[in-house]
């Protein structure tokens, strides 16, 4: 069974479940090729409550008989395919049947399908709609595997998925078009991959006449900007049409923009038009936009009249630093300029500049294709070096990081000194991400020679935290993404030198030498608006343990990325924000940033960055006690980490899983999982992360009755705490010593740890110390003191949203003969939702707002299976039977002021 089929069946089952409680009628729609008929067939197979009847237009009179049968005998599913093609009287009968089902509660489910590339028929326009969205890459990949007759190379598969834009029929048409040699990557793919022939196969018979050229002109205008819609005034001027002219059914107008109802139909209209008609449309758009001071008039003219003389003008406009043109449009102009350029060297330069803009716009796979063209034999050496620099940046975000390091090192050999410095810093970042401190230090050395300090000595004391997985990697990788052409790259400057010197000092455990240069990096970044410098600033602040500056720099970098339409930078900025919040003890804010960061990383194809966001979400979930979410996000992080050599993300994911074990009261399992990560040996975790897991390991080993396992790592942790880069480390160190101390000294150590917590933020770490101290006191029969500490721990865990840990404290209170104080919301009947876990609350609120399980999953960056699981638990916990009852409960508690 294909991923496409499985996904559609899950969506169908979810819909059938929802229809039992919210009216029984749904109009299923979507663009041509989206699988409406297949969806209806799935529904018919999955419906188990009663019979299924398929009704055709010429049998519309059977609807009344079917409803009477359902009333008398039991549930019934009525399926109507292509209802928009029925004649008006038959559609009216269908609308009456739907109204009867919705108003009287007849035990009948009615599913209709209508085309999504035209307006719905007026008789059906008021019915609730389910629009079938595009396939996700995870759903599309197994569909390719099943339908291809031969092996499909990973790069080919990814390009097929990208070009199909989630349309199942188009994806299958592409697979049918390619020979086994092309599918396996032995022969080059045809260009363009999606041409008129393929689009005609999928949508050609649905194209209407276009006598006024409005459809083609709209498609040409949108193609130029790369957007889904076009300026209505520009298009109408080009067509010489009245502003109030009626629109073809394929188009819709909103807020001054024209848009195709179906992206597939827009592509088909353009691709299937006669070449002379396309040129005429572009010429008309160029004339209509001639007063605009941007790239558009030039771009349209280049398609209308392919004159090589236009190439220089296009390239100049696209690389103008004063222009506010977004990267996607600059990329289109530069690619067109390259196509019109006869000189091979200059064409390579323009492909490189186009790749740079593509990377900024978030098109990593497209950027790699352009870089391949920029690295040809006719390319000058600096251009080939620039291509390797950008290639390293792409692979650092989405590829094996060892390959990224090699690309950076090759770039350093090809580029002049000022640009080579960027490349060597990128190589260091790639080595950092791979967990290779020797290569990292080698790249950071001025002569790129192996370090003289024994790394075994240095790496025992490397200070880093989850606040900065691949900190320097991300910031430096973006240098390649934002740099101009290699010939005009500005000098690296003091910021890059300071970053290099600070990073090297950190690796050598010379914190006395690291602070000053890293502080300069922080300050220099915060005084500007350049996204790259702001990301560097956030990275340096996280190394210094300055989470306030890290949050400021991350937030500014995010704002700058959005202002400059730099989609590739957004996931990185959100990663810094997420880790900074996690470091500050605000894990729910960290979760919010990581969920958004994960969505943007997946949208821009940055799987490595997505892996780090998954690791953040696993760490946050381990605090909240959501074991299934920890597993889901940790496994997602590990899948990419293992394939691409992301040692840091891998270590963080294992740490999250171990902390979940500890929170669930399984210290032996936690110690077994953490031991290899933190103790010396070949399986020790990433050199910049393993120290962070030491407090968890010490607690797990002590709780499991094996404190002797933790003695050595505490001494290493002492060095880490002394460097001052982690505000939580001194109190954690005292807690670790208390866990391993004799009874006559443990008491004082616990009290000193709590005093240290007073100087730092973060309820979670303080509550953990209170809990462990309370346990220690209870076992020594100091019950009054124990109750005070345990109650403080319980309240602290509740404040930071850690219910499973709060349950541990409550269990200890009960064991000591005291019942925990009941929160007001739980004691009254008004706050039923307070009984839910944080994740259950989020899902309940989304569902109450009308979201489907699939929509909830997309919003929370989890699987629909996880949403299903939590929703069942919500219903069981609250004693509910349907979504309707959940909506009522949420509305009631909102009215009474209950906190959700």
C-alpha positions, 0 to 999 in steps of 0.5 A: 500500500502506498504512502499516498493511499495510506495518508488518504485513508487516514484522512478519510477515516478521520472525516467519516468519524467527524461527520458522525457528529457535525452534520453528515455532509461534506463536499470534497474538492481539489485541483485536477489530479488530486485524487477526489475519486480515489478519496471517495473510493476509500470512504466507501471501503472504510464505511462499516456502519451500513450500506454504501450507495453511489448515486449518478446524475441520471438517478438523482430521483433515488435520493429521497428513497435512500434517505427514507431507507436510512431512516428506517433501517440504519446508517447509510453512506451516499457517494456522489462523484463529480457533482459539479457536472450534474445538471441544475435540476439534479444539483438542486435535488442533491442540495435538498437532500444535503439540507435534510441530512443536516437539519433533521439528523437523518442517519446518513453520510453524504460525500460529494466531490466537485472540481476545485479549479472552478467555482462550486455550483451555486446549489452546493456553495453553502455546504461544508468543504474539505479541500484535498491538499498536496501530498507531502514528500513523505507521502509522495516518496512511496507512491514513486517507489510503487509505480516506478518499474526500476530503481529511482535515485534519491536525487531524481526522486526529490526532483520529481516530488519538487516538480510535481508540487504534491499533485499525485496525477502529475507525479505519476505522469512524470514517473511514466515519462522517464526511462529506467536510465533517467530514473536511476540517474544514469542519464540526465533528466529532460529540461524542463522536466514538466513540459507541455506534454506532461501537463496536457496529459494531466490537465489539458482537457480541462483548459477553456478557451482564452479569447482575451488572453486573460488566463495566459497573461495572468499565468505569465505575470505569476511566472515572472514573480514566482508568486501564486498570484499576480497584480490585477491592475498590471494584468488588466492593463496588459490585456486592455481589459476593463477593471470590472470585466468578468473573470474566467472560471479558473481565476479569482480576484482578491485584494487587487490580486488575480490568482488561479484556483489551481496551481496546476491549471496555471502551469498548464495554461502557460505551457500549452499556449503557442510560443507566439502567444506567450511572447505576446503576453510577456511583451504586453506585460513589459509595456504595461510595467514600463514605468516600474523601477524594478526587474519585471519590465526587463524580465518580461521583455527578455521572454518576449524578445530573447535578445542577448543584449538584455542579459547584462541589464538583467544581471545588473538589476538583479545584483543591485545592492540598493534594490528591494527586489526579493531573492526569488525574483532576482534568481529568475532574472539571473537565470534568464540572464545566464540563458541569454549569455553566450560567453561561458565564463560570464554565464557561470558567474550569473549561474552562481549569482542565481544560486546565491539568490535561490539559496536565500529564497529557500530553494536548496535543491534548485541551488545545487542544480545551478551550482553544477552549471557554475562549476563547469570547465569554462568557469574561472577559478574564483567562480568555481571557488564561490560555487564550492562555498555555496555548495558547502552552505547547502550541504550544511543545511541539507546533506552530509556534513562531511561532504560540506566540510570538503566543499568548504576546504576546496573553496578555501583552496580556490578563493582569494584570502578574504573569501577563503577565510569564510570557507575555512570557518564554514569547514570548522562549522561542518566539523563541529556539527559532525563532532570532529574536534580535530578537524574543527581546530585544524580548520580554525588554525591560521595555517589549517594545521593540526592543533598542538594541544592534545585534543583528549585533554581539550575536549574533556572540558569543551563548554557548550550547551544545547543552546547552540547546536551547530551554532557557528555552523549555522551562522557561518553557513549563511555567509555563503548564502548571503555573499555577493559574487566571489570577485566582489566579496567584502573583506571578512573583517574583525567579526569573522576573525573574532568568531574564529578566535573565540571558537578556537579558544573554546575548543582549547578550553581557554575560556579566558581567551574566548570571552573577549572576542566572542563578546565583540561578536555579540556587540557588533551583531546587535548594533546592526541589521545584517541577518548573518551578523545577527546569527553570529551574534546569537551563536557567540552569546550562546557560547558565553551563556548570555541567553538574553543577548542570544534571544535579542540577536535571534529575534532580530535575525528572524525579523531581518530575514523576513524583511529581506525575504530570506526564507533560508535564514528563518529556520536558523534564527528560530533555532537560536531562539528555541535553544535560548529559551530552553537554556533560560528554562522557558521550554514552552516558548522554546517549543513554540519557536521550534514548531515554527522553525520545523515547519519553515525548515521542512518548507525550505528543504533544510533537513539538517536544521529540521533535525535540530528542531526535532531535538529541541521538541524532544527535549521540551517534551521530555520536560512536559512528560509527553513520552510519545512526543519525545519518541517521535521527535527523537526518532525524527532527529536521529533519522537525519542525524545518522544519514548526514553525520549530525553527531550533535543532533544525535546526542541531543535526541538520546539525551531527551529520550533518557530524560523522559525515562528519568521523568517517568521514574525509570532511572535504571533505563535512563542511566543505561541510555546516558552512560555511553554518552557521558562516560569516556569511550568511543560511544561518548556523545558530541564533544559540545553536548555530552557535558549537559547530560551529566546532571541527568546521568548522576541523578539516574545512577544515584536513583538506580543505586549505582552512584559509583558510576557517576564519580568520574564525570562529576569531576569533569563537570566541575571544570564545565561549571567553573567556566561560567558559560552555563548559569545553571551549571553551578547549582547542578554541580552542587546537586550532583555532589549532594547525590553522591555525598555522605549523609553528613555533607549532603544536607548542606550541599542541597541547601547551597544548590538551592541558594545558587538556584535563586540567582538563576531563572528556570523553575524546572531545574530548581524543582528537580533539586527540591524534589531530590532534596525532599526525597533525601529528607523523607528517607531520613524521616525528616518528614516536615522538612520533606513535605515543604521541599516536595510541595515546592517541587510539585508547584515548581513543576506545575508552573513550568508545565511538567506534569509527570515530574509533578506526579513524582513529587506528589507520590513522594508526598503521599509516601510521606503521609501528606496529600498534595495541595489541590490546585483550585481549578482541579478542585472545582467542577469548572476546570475540567480541561486542567486535567489534561496534559499540555499537549492534550490541551493544545490539541483540544483547543485546535479541535474545538476551533474546527481543525481536522486531525491532519491540520492539528498535526501540521500545526504542531509538527507531529504525525496524525497518529500522535494527534489521534492518540492524544485525542482519544486520551482527551475524550477518555479523561474528560468523559466525552463521546464526540468532537461536538461535546469537546467544543461545548466544553471548551466554549463553556470553560472559556466563558467561565474564565477557566484557563486552557 
